[in-house]
Amino acid sequence: MKKQELNNIETYQNAAFYTSVFSKAVRKAKEINTKNGLPNDFVINGKTFYQLPNGEITDKNPLKEDN
C-alpha cells in the first residue's frame, strides 16, 4: 500500500468535521437504543461485548435466544 502525504490543511479540516459528525450520530444512536431497551455493542481486541440498557456489560448476545 502506497503511503500518501497529506499536506493540505483542508484535508485535515474535512477529516475533523466528518469525525465530529459521525461521533455525534453514534452517540445519538446509542441513546435511542437505550431508550428503546436495546443493547449497544462494541468490540475490544476482536471480542464483542454488549452494554445493556441498565448499564451491565456482557459478552452474551442478549438478542440471541440460544445463549
N, CA, C and O atoms as a CHARMM CRD file, in Angstrom:
* protein
*
  268
    1    1 MET  N      0.84800  -1.17200   0.00000 PROA 1      0.00000
    2    1 MET  CA     0.00000   0.00000   0.00000 PROA 1      0.00000
    3    1 MET  C      0.89600   1.23800   0.00000 PROA 1      0.00000
    4    1 MET  O      1.83300   1.34600   0.79000 PROA 1      0.00000
    5    2 LYS  N      0.59100   2.15300  -0.88900 PROA 2      0.00000
    6    2 LYS  CA     1.38700   3.36700  -1.01300 PROA 2      0.00000
    7    2 LYS  C      0.95400   4.39600   0.03300 PROA 2      0.00000
    8    2 LYS  O     -0.23500   4.67800   0.18400 PROA 2      0.00000
    9    3 LYS  N      1.92600   4.94900   0.74800 PROA 3      0.00000
   10    3 LYS  CA     1.63500   5.97000   1.75100 PROA 3      0.00000
   11    3 LYS  C      1.53100   7.32600   1.06000 PROA 3      0.00000
   12    3 LYS  O      2.40000   7.70800   0.27600 PROA 3      0.00000
   13    4 GLN  N      0.45100   8.04600   1.36700 PROA 4      0.00000
   14    4 GLN  CA     0.20300   9.32700   0.73000 PROA 4      0.00000
   15    4 GLN  C      0.48800  10.45700   1.70700 PROA 4      0.00000
   16    4 GLN  O      0.11300  10.38700   2.87700 PROA 4      0.00000
   17    5 GLU  N      1.14700  11.48800   1.22500 PROA 5      0.00000
   18    5 GLU  CA     1.40400  12.67700   2.03500 PROA 5      0.00000
   19    5 GLU  C      0.13800  13.53300   2.07600 PROA 5      0.00000
   20    5 GLU  O     -0.50300  13.75600   1.04900 PROA 5      0.00000
   21    6 LEU  N     -0.21300  14.00600   3.26100 PROA 6      0.00000
   22    6 LEU  CA    -1.36700  14.88200   3.39700 PROA 6      0.00000
   23    6 LEU  C     -0.88100  16.26400   3.83400 PROA 6      0.00000
   24    6 LEU  O     -0.79900  16.56000   5.02600 PROA 6      0.00000
   25    7 ASN  N     -0.56900  17.08100   2.87100 PROA 7      0.00000
   26    7 ASN  CA    -0.04000  18.41000   3.15900 PROA 7      0.00000
   27    7 ASN  C     -1.11100  19.48600   3.10900 PROA 7      0.00000
   28    7 ASN  O     -0.84300  20.64200   3.43700 PROA 7      0.00000
   29    8 ASN  N     -2.30200  19.12700   2.71000 PROA 8      0.00000
   30    8 ASN  CA    -3.36900  20.09500   2.52800 PROA 8      0.00000
   31    8 ASN  C     -4.16400  20.24500   3.82300 PROA 8      0.00000
   32    8 ASN  O     -4.73200  19.26700   4.30900 PROA 8      0.00000
   33    9 ILE  N     -4.21500  21.43300   4.38100 PROA 9      0.00000
   34    9 ILE  CA    -4.94300  21.68100   5.63300 PROA 9      0.00000
   35    9 ILE  C     -6.42300  21.37700   5.47400 PROA 9      0.00000
   36    9 ILE  O     -7.07900  20.97900   6.43600 PROA 9      0.00000
   37   10 GLU  N     -6.95100  21.55700   4.28600 PROA 10     0.00000
   38   10 GLU  CA    -8.36800  21.28800   4.03000 PROA 10     0.00000
   39   10 GLU  C     -8.69800  19.80600   4.25800 PROA 10     0.00000
   40   10 GLU  O     -9.79000  19.47000   4.71600 PROA 10     0.00000
   41   11 THR  N     -7.76800  18.94600   3.94200 PROA 11     0.00000
   42   11 THR  CA    -7.97000  17.51600   4.16500 PROA 11     0.00000
   43   11 THR  C     -8.14500  17.23100   5.64800 PROA 11     0.00000
   44   11 THR  O     -9.03600  16.47100   6.02700 PROA 11     0.00000
   45   12 TYR  N     -7.32000  17.82200   6.48700 PROA 12     0.00000
   46   12 TYR  CA    -7.41600  17.64300   7.93700 PROA 12     0.00000
   47   12 TYR  C     -8.70600  18.25400   8.48800 PROA 12     0.00000
   48   12 TYR  O     -9.33500  17.68000   9.37700 PROA 12     0.00000
   49   13 GLN  N     -9.09700  19.41100   7.96400 PROA 13     0.00000
   50   13 GLN  CA   -10.33500  20.04000   8.40900 PROA 13     0.00000
   51   13 GLN  C    -11.54500  19.17000   8.05600 PROA 13     0.00000
   52   13 GLN  O    -12.46000  19.01400   8.86400 PROA 13     0.00000
   53   14 ASN  N    -11.54000  18.60700   6.84600 PROA 14     0.00000
   54   14 ASN  CA   -12.63100  17.71700   6.44300 PROA 14     0.00000
   55   14 ASN  C    -12.67900  16.47500   7.32700 PROA 14     0.00000
   56   14 ASN  O    -13.75500  16.05100   7.74700 PROA 14     0.00000
   57   15 ALA  N    -11.52900  15.89900   7.60700 PROA 15     0.00000
   58   15 ALA  CA   -11.47500  14.71100   8.46000 PROA 15     0.00000
   59   15 ALA  C    -12.01500  15.02500   9.85400 PROA 15     0.00000
   60   15 ALA  O    -12.76700  14.23100  10.41900 PROA 15     0.00000
   61   16 ALA  N    -11.63900  16.17000  10.40700 PROA 16     0.00000
   62   16 ALA  CA   -12.12000  16.55800  11.73100 PROA 16     0.00000
   63   16 ALA  C    -13.62600  16.79200  11.70800 PROA 16     0.00000
   64   16 ALA  O    -14.32700  16.40100  12.64100 PROA 16     0.00000
   65   17 PHE  N    -14.12200  17.41900  10.66300 PROA 17     0.00000
   66   17 PHE  CA   -15.55200  17.67600  10.53600 PROA 17     0.00000
   67   17 PHE  C    -16.33600  16.36800  10.49600 PROA 17     0.00000
   68   17 PHE  O    -17.29500  16.19300  11.24800 PROA 17     0.00000
   69   18 TYR  N    -15.93200  15.45000   9.62100 PROA 18     0.00000
   70   18 TYR  CA   -16.66900  14.18600   9.48400 PROA 18     0.00000
   71   18 TYR  C    -16.54600  13.32500  10.73900 PROA 18     0.00000
   72   18 TYR  O    -17.49800  12.63800  11.11100 PROA 18     0.00000
   73   19 THR  N    -15.39800  13.35400  11.38900 PROA 19     0.00000
   74   19 THR  CA   -15.24400  12.61800  12.64200 PROA 19     0.00000
   75   19 THR  C    -16.23100  13.14000  13.68000 PROA 19     0.00000
   76   19 THR  O    -16.84600  12.35600  14.40400 PROA 19     0.00000
   77   20 SER  N    -16.38500  14.45400  13.75400 PROA 20     0.00000
   78   20 SER  CA   -17.32000  15.06500  14.69400 PROA 20     0.00000
   79   20 SER  C    -18.76300  14.67400  14.36700 PROA 20     0.00000
   80   20 SER  O    -19.52500  14.30300  15.26000 PROA 20     0.00000
   81   21 VAL  N    -19.13100  14.75500  13.10600 PROA 21     0.00000
   82   21 VAL  CA   -20.49600  14.40600  12.67500 PROA 21     0.00000
   83   21 VAL  C    -20.79800  12.95100  12.98700 PROA 21     0.00000
   84   21 VAL  O    -21.85700  12.64100  13.53200 PROA 21     0.00000
   85   22 PHE  N    -19.87900  12.05400  12.64600 PROA 22     0.00000
   86   22 PHE  CA   -20.11100  10.62800  12.86200 PROA 22     0.00000
   87   22 PHE  C    -20.15100  10.29100  14.35200 PROA 22     0.00000
   88   22 PHE  O    -20.93900   9.44500  14.77200 PROA 22     0.00000
   89   23 SER  N    -19.31700  10.93900  15.14400 PROA 23     0.00000
   90   23 SER  CA   -19.31500  10.69400  16.59000 PROA 23     0.00000
   91   23 SER  C    -20.64600  11.09200  17.21500 PROA 23     0.00000
   92   23 SER  O    -21.17900  10.37500  18.06100 PROA 23     0.00000
   93   24 LYS  N    -21.18200  12.23700  16.79600 PROA 24     0.00000
   94   24 LYS  CA   -22.48300  12.68800  17.29900 PROA 24     0.00000
   95   24 LYS  C    -23.58500  11.71400  16.88900 PROA 24     0.00000
   96   24 LYS  O    -24.48300  11.42600  17.68000 PROA 24     0.00000
   97   25 ALA  N    -23.52100  11.20900  15.66400 PROA 25     0.00000
   98   25 ALA  CA   -24.52900  10.26500  15.17600 PROA 25     0.00000
   99   25 ALA  C    -24.48600   8.96300  15.97800 PROA 25     0.00000
  100   25 ALA  O    -25.53200   8.40300  16.30600 PROA 25     0.00000
  101   26 VAL  N    -23.29400   8.48500  16.29000 PROA 26     0.00000
  102   26 VAL  CA   -23.15600   7.25500  17.07600 PROA 26     0.00000
  103   26 VAL  C    -23.69100   7.47000  18.48800 PROA 26     0.00000
  104   26 VAL  O    -24.40200   6.61600  19.02000 PROA 26     0.00000
  105   27 ARG  N    -23.35500   8.60300  19.09500 PROA 27     0.00000
  106   27 ARG  CA   -23.86800   8.91500  20.43400 PROA 27     0.00000
  107   27 ARG  C    -25.39700   8.93100  20.45200 PROA 27     0.00000
  108   27 ARG  O    -26.01800   8.38900  21.36600 PROA 27     0.00000
  109   28 LYS  N    -25.99600   9.55500  19.43900 PROA 28     0.00000
  110   28 LYS  CA   -27.45100   9.64700  19.34500 PROA 28     0.00000
  111   28 LYS  C    -28.06200   8.24900  19.15800 PROA 28     0.00000
  112   28 LYS  O    -29.08000   7.93400  19.77500 PROA 28     0.00000
  113   29 ALA  N    -27.45400   7.42300  18.32200 PROA 29     0.00000
  114   29 ALA  CA   -27.95400   6.06700  18.10300 PROA 29     0.00000
  115   29 ALA  C    -27.90000   5.25100  19.39000 PROA 29     0.00000
  116   29 ALA  O    -28.81600   4.48100  19.67600 PROA 29     0.00000
  117   30 LYS  N    -26.82800   5.41500  20.16900 PROA 30     0.00000
  118   30 LYS  CA   -26.72000   4.70900  21.44500 PROA 30     0.00000
  119   30 LYS  C    -27.81600   5.14600  22.41000 PROA 30     0.00000
  120   30 LYS  O    -28.38900   4.31900  23.11800 PROA 30     0.00000
  121   31 GLU  N    -28.10900   6.45500  22.43700 PROA 31     0.00000
  122   31 GLU  CA   -29.18900   6.96500  23.29100 PROA 31     0.00000
  123   31 GLU  C    -30.53000   6.36000  22.88700 PROA 31     0.00000
  124   31 GLU  O    -31.31100   5.94000  23.74100 PROA 31     0.00000
  125   32 ILE  N    -30.79200   6.31900  21.59400 PROA 32     0.00000
  126   32 ILE  CA   -32.05000   5.76900  21.09000 PROA 32     0.00000
  127   32 ILE  C    -32.16300   4.29300  21.45000 PROA 32     0.00000
  128   32 ILE  O    -33.22300   3.84000  21.88100 PROA 32     0.00000
  129   33 ASN  N    -31.07200   3.53600  21.27600 PROA 33     0.00000
  130   33 ASN  CA   -31.07700   2.11700  21.64700 PROA 33     0.00000
  131   33 ASN  C    -31.43200   1.94600  23.11600 PROA 33     0.00000
  132   33 ASN  O    -32.28300   1.12800  23.46600 PROA 33     0.00000
  133   34 THR  N    -30.78000   2.71500  23.96800 PROA 34     0.00000
  134   34 THR  CA   -31.00400   2.59800  25.41000 PROA 34     0.00000
  135   34 THR  C    -32.45500   2.93200  25.75900 PROA 34     0.00000
  136   34 THR  O    -33.08100   2.22100  26.54500 PROA 34     0.00000
  137   35 LYS  N    -32.99200   4.00900  25.18000 PROA 35     0.00000
  138   35 LYS  CA   -34.38000   4.39000  25.43600 PROA 35     0.00000
  139   35 LYS  C    -35.36700   3.31500  24.99000 PROA 35     0.00000
  140   35 LYS  O    -36.43000   3.15200  25.58900 PROA 35     0.00000
  141   36 ASN  N    -35.00800   2.58300  23.93500 PROA 36     0.00000
  142   36 ASN  CA   -35.88800   1.54100  23.40600 PROA 36     0.00000
  143   36 ASN  C    -35.58600   0.15100  23.96900 PROA 36     0.00000
  144   36 ASN  O    -36.12900  -0.84800  23.49600 PROA 36     0.00000
  145   37 GLY  N    -34.71900   0.09400  24.98000 PROA 37     0.00000
  146   37 GLY  CA   -34.42800  -1.17400  25.63500 PROA 37     0.00000
  147   37 GLY  C    -33.52500  -2.10300  24.84700 PROA 37     0.00000
  148   37 GLY  O    -33.53800  -3.31300  25.07400 PROA 37     0.00000
  149   38 LEU  N    -32.74800  -1.56700  23.93200 PROA 38     0.00000
  150   38 LEU  CA   -31.84500  -2.38300  23.12000 PROA 38     0.00000
  151   38 LEU  C    -30.40800  -2.24300  23.61400 PROA 38     0.00000
  152   38 LEU  O    -30.02400  -1.18600  24.11500 PROA 38     0.00000
  153   39 PRO  N    -29.61600  -3.29900  23.47400 PROA 39     0.00000
  154   39 PRO  CA   -28.21600  -3.21500  23.89800 PROA 39     0.00000
  155   39 PRO  C    -27.36900  -2.47200  22.87000 PROA 39     0.00000
  156   39 PRO  O    -27.70100  -2.43700  21.68600 PROA 39     0.00000
  157   40 ASN  N    -26.27500  -1.88000  23.33400 PROA 40     0.00000
  158   40 ASN  CA   -25.26600  -1.29800  22.45600 PROA 40     0.00000
  159   40 ASN  C    -24.09600  -2.26000  22.42800 PROA 40     0.00000
  160   40 ASN  O    -23.65400  -2.73200  23.47600 PROA 40     0.00000
  161   41 ASP  N    -23.58700  -2.55500  21.23300 PROA 41     0.00000
  162   41 ASP  CA   -22.47100  -3.48400  21.14900 PROA 41     0.00000
  163   41 ASP  C    -21.18900  -2.74400  20.80000 PROA 41     0.00000
  164   41 ASP  O    -21.21400  -1.68800  20.16700 PROA 41     0.00000
  165   42 PHE  N    -20.06300  -3.32200  21.22700 PROA 42     0.00000
  166   42 PHE  CA   -18.75100  -2.78100  20.92200 PROA 42     0.00000
  167   42 PHE  C    -17.74800  -3.92300  20.94400 PROA 42     0.00000
  168   42 PHE  O    -18.02100  -4.99200  21.48900 PROA 42     0.00000
  169   43 VAL  N    -16.59300  -3.69000  20.34900 PROA 43     0.00000
  170   43 VAL  CA   -15.57700  -4.73200  20.20600 PROA 43     0.00000
  171   43 VAL  C    -14.29000  -4.28200  20.87300 PROA 43     0.00000
  172   43 VAL  O    -13.83700  -3.15400  20.68000 PROA 43     0.00000
  173   44 ILE  N    -13.70100  -5.18700  21.67100 PROA 44     0.00000
  174   44 ILE  CA   -12.39400  -4.95500  22.28200 PROA 44     0.00000
  175   44 ILE  C    -11.53400  -6.16300  21.95400 PROA 44     0.00000
  176   44 ILE  O    -11.89900  -7.29500  22.27000 PROA 44     0.00000
  177   45 ASN  N    -10.40700  -5.92700  21.32700 PROA 45     0.00000
  178   45 ASN  CA    -9.47800  -6.99500  20.93800 PROA 45     0.00000
  179   45 ASN  C    -10.18500  -8.12000  20.18800 PROA 45     0.00000
  180   45 ASN  O     -9.90500  -9.29800  20.41500 PROA 45     0.00000
  181   46 GLY  N    -11.10100  -7.75200  19.29400 PROA 46     0.00000
  182   46 GLY  CA   -11.78700  -8.73700  18.46700 PROA 46     0.00000
  183   46 GLY  C    -12.94200  -9.45400  19.14100 PROA 46     0.00000
  184   46 GLY  O    -13.58300 -10.29800  18.51400 PROA 46     0.00000
  185   47 LYS  N    -13.22800  -9.14700  20.39400 PROA 47     0.00000
  186   47 LYS  CA   -14.31400  -9.80100  21.12100 PROA 47     0.00000
  187   47 LYS  C    -15.46800  -8.81600  21.27000 PROA 47     0.00000
  188   47 LYS  O    -15.26600  -7.66200  21.65100 PROA 47     0.00000
  189   48 THR  N    -16.68100  -9.28200  20.96600 PROA 48     0.00000
  190   48 THR  CA   -17.86500  -8.43100  21.03300 PROA 48     0.00000
  191   48 THR  C    -18.46400  -8.43700  22.43600 PROA 48     0.00000
  192   48 THR  O    -18.62000  -9.48700  23.06000 PROA 48     0.00000
  193   49 PHE  N    -18.79000  -7.25100  22.91000 PROA 49     0.00000
  194   49 PHE  CA   -19.45200  -7.07300  24.20100 PROA 49     0.00000
  195   49 PHE  C    -20.73300  -6.28600  23.97700 PROA 49     0.00000
  196   49 PHE  O    -20.88800  -5.60000  22.96700 PROA 49     0.00000
  197   50 TYR  N    -21.64700  -6.39500  24.92900 PROA 50     0.00000
  198   50 TYR  CA   -22.93700  -5.71100  24.83600 PROA 50     0.00000
  199   50 TYR  C    -23.17200  -4.93400  26.12000 PROA 50     0.00000
  200   50 TYR  O    -23.00800  -5.46700  27.21700 PROA 50     0.00000
  201   51 GLN  N    -23.55600  -3.67200  25.97800 PROA 51     0.00000
  202   51 GLN  CA   -23.94900  -2.87500  27.13900 PROA 51     0.00000
  203   51 GLN  C    -25.46600  -2.84200  27.15400 PROA 51     0.00000
  204   51 GLN  O    -26.10400  -2.30900  26.24500 PROA 51     0.00000
  205   52 LEU  N    -26.03000  -3.42200  28.20300 PROA 52     0.00000
  206   52 LEU  CA   -27.46800  -3.48700  28.34100 PROA 52     0.00000
  207   52 LEU  C    -28.01100  -2.13200  28.77600 PROA 52     0.00000
  208   52 LEU  O    -27.26000  -1.30600  29.29400 PROA 52     0.00000
  209   53 PRO  N    -29.30400  -1.89000  28.57400 PROA 53     0.00000
  210   53 PRO  CA   -29.88400  -0.59000  28.95600 PROA 53     0.00000
  211   53 PRO  C    -29.68900  -0.23400  30.43300 PROA 53     0.00000
  212   53 PRO  O    -29.69300   0.94600  30.78300 PROA 53     0.00000
  213   54 ASN  N    -29.51800  -1.24000  31.30700 PROA 54     0.00000
  214   54 ASN  CA   -29.30200  -0.95800  32.73000 PROA 54     0.00000
  215   54 ASN  C    -27.83300  -0.66800  33.04800 PROA 54     0.00000
  216   54 ASN  O    -27.48600  -0.44100  34.20700 PROA 54     0.00000
  217   55 GLY  N    -26.96400  -0.67500  32.02200 PROA 55     0.00000
  218   55 GLY  CA   -25.55100  -0.36600  32.20700 PROA 55     0.00000
  219   55 GLY  C    -24.65900  -1.58900  32.33800 PROA 55     0.00000
  220   55 GLY  O    -23.43800  -1.46900  32.24200 PROA 55     0.00000
  221   56 GLU  N    -25.24300  -2.76300  32.55600 PROA 56     0.00000
  222   56 GLU  CA   -24.47400  -4.00200  32.68400 PROA 56     0.00000
  223   56 GLU  C    -23.79400  -4.32800  31.35600 PROA 56     0.00000
  224   56 GLU  O    -24.35600  -4.09400  30.28500 PROA 56     0.00000
  225   57 ILE  N    -22.58100  -4.86800  31.43800 PROA 57     0.00000
  226   57 ILE  CA   -21.84300  -5.26600  30.24500 PROA 57     0.00000
  227   57 ILE  C    -21.67800  -6.77400  30.26200 PROA 57     0.00000
  228   57 ILE  O    -21.30800  -7.35900  31.28000 PROA 57     0.00000
  229   58 THR  N    -21.95900  -7.40600  29.11300 PROA 58     0.00000
  230   58 THR  CA   -21.87600  -8.85200  28.99900 PROA 58     0.00000
  231   58 THR  C    -21.27400  -9.23400  27.64800 PROA 58     0.00000
  232   58 THR  O    -21.27200  -8.43500  26.71200 PROA 58     0.00000
  233   59 ASP  N    -20.76500 -10.45500  27.55800 PROA 59     0.00000
  234   59 ASP  CA   -20.28000 -10.94000  26.26700 PROA 59     0.00000
  235   59 ASP  C    -21.30700 -11.85500  25.60000 PROA 59     0.00000
  236   59 ASP  O    -21.06700 -12.37100  24.50900 PROA 59     0.00000
  237   60 LYS  N    -22.44000 -12.05300  26.25200 PROA 60     0.00000
  238   60 LYS  CA   -23.52900 -12.86500  25.69100 PROA 60     0.00000
  239   60 LYS  C    -24.48000 -11.95700  24.92900 PROA 60     0.00000
  240   60 LYS  O    -24.89200 -10.91500  25.43800 PROA 60     0.00000
  241   61 ASN  N    -24.83100 -12.35000  23.70900 PROA 61     0.00000
  242   61 ASN  CA   -25.74500 -11.56100  22.89600 PROA 61     0.00000
  243   61 ASN  C    -27.14500 -11.65500  23.50100 PROA 61     0.00000
  244   61 ASN  O    -27.74700 -12.72900  23.47400 PROA 61     0.00000
  245   62 PRO  N    -27.67500 -10.56600  24.04300 PROA 62     0.00000
  246   62 PRO  CA   -28.97800 -10.61800  24.69600 PROA 62     0.00000
  247   62 PRO  C    -30.14300 -10.75300  23.70900 PROA 62     0.00000
  248   62 PRO  O    -31.26500 -11.04800  24.12000 PROA 62     0.00000
  249   63 LEU  N    -29.89400 -10.54600  22.43900 PROA 63     0.00000
  250   63 LEU  CA   -30.94600 -10.66000  21.43800 PROA 63     0.00000
  251   63 LEU  C    -31.03400 -12.05800  20.83300 PROA 63     0.00000
  252   63 LEU  O    -31.99700 -12.38400  20.13900 PROA 63     0.00000
  253   64 LYS  N    -30.03500 -12.86700  21.09900 PROA 64     0.00000
  254   64 LYS  CA   -29.98500 -14.23300  20.57100 PROA 64     0.00000
  255   64 LYS  C    -30.64700 -15.15900  21.58000 PROA 64     0.00000
  256   64 LYS  O    -30.35600 -15.08800  22.77400 PROA 64     0.00000
  257   65 GLU  N    -31.52800 -16.01900  21.11300 PROA 65     0.00000
  258   65 GLU  CA   -32.29000 -16.86300  22.04500 PROA 65     0.00000
  259   65 GLU  C    -31.52600 -18.05800  22.59200 PROA 65     0.00000
  260   65 GLU  O    -31.88300 -18.57000  23.65300 PROA 65     0.00000
  261   66 ASP  N    -30.49000 -18.52000  21.90500 PROA 66     0.00000
  262   66 ASP  CA   -29.76900 -19.71900  22.35000 PROA 66     0.00000
  263   66 ASP  C    -28.41800 -19.39000  22.97300 PROA 66     0.00000
  264   66 ASP  O    -27.39900 -19.95200  22.57100 PROA 66     0.00000
  265   67 ASN  N    -28.39600 -18.47100  23.96700 PROA 67     0.00000
  266   67 ASN  CA   -27.15200 -18.10600  24.67100 PROA 67     0.00000
  267   67 ASN  C    -26.68100 -19.23800  25.51500 PROA 67     0.00000
  268   67 ASN  O    -25.65300 -19.12300  26.18300 PROA 67     0.00000
